[in-house]
Amino acid sequence: MIERSYLPYQSAREYQDLGMQKWMGFFLSEHTTSLGEEK
């Protein structure tokens, strides 16, 4: 049972990390766009 409970938890952590990477990519993209508009 312990191993079974751990697998979904691990996949949840991986999914959360991926989501954070997507968010940072979006943030950097928005930041770069706003910098370009200022010039």
Residue pairs with C-beta under 8 A, 6 or more apart in sequence:
none
